Each structure stands twice: as structure tokens, then as C-alpha cells.
Amino acid sequence: MSQPKVYTTKNGTKIVSYTKEKKVIHDKNNRTWATKGCK
């Protein structure tokens, strides 16, 4: 099992990518989105 990848953008938003098909995005306001692998 691969480790989650954490990306931090310039505005402070953290994107945690667990798989190629699922991403969980956390912003600095503690809101959370679960998205499928497309942007």
C-alpha cells in the first residue's frame, strides 16, 4: 500500500491524494472535499 501524498499550495490548501481515483482536499478553514480523480 502506498503512502498518501500531501501537497500544499501557495494559498495554504492541502491536497491529500490517497489513490489515483480519490483525493481528499483540506483547506485552512477545515473544510473537506472528497473528489474523484479528475479536475
Summary of the structure (lengths in Angstrom):
residues: 39
radius of gyration: 10.0
end to end distance: 23.9
largest distance: 29.8
contacts: 73
relative contact order: 0.24
helix: 0%
strand: 46%
